[in-house]
Amino acid sequence: AHFLEYCKRECHFFNGTERVRLLDRYFYNGEERVRFDSDWGEFRAVTELGRPSAEYWNSQKDFLEQRRAAVDTYCRHNYGVVESFTVQR
């Protein structure tokens, strides 16, 4: 038996870094179960099986603040690296 669990982190930039949106999407066997959206500032379950994780992570204030800060510490921090070789859309 085996399983696949992974997180996909997406940074969406609008007008350079004027507006930035971070999505952390958590998958189990190809099904998205939980999502952190910086526009919401919290984790939300995508499926019922993701609800316990979302509730637990939202109760961990340090972890939640770390995710909220990732818009700056991860997305904006890395913007200059990716901006040089991506096509503006």
Secondary structure, DSSP 8 states (H G I E B T S, - for coil): ----EEEEEEEEEETTTTEEEEEEEEEETTEEEEEEETTTTEEEESSGGGHHHHHHHHH-HHHHHHHHHHIIIIIIHHHHHHHTTS---
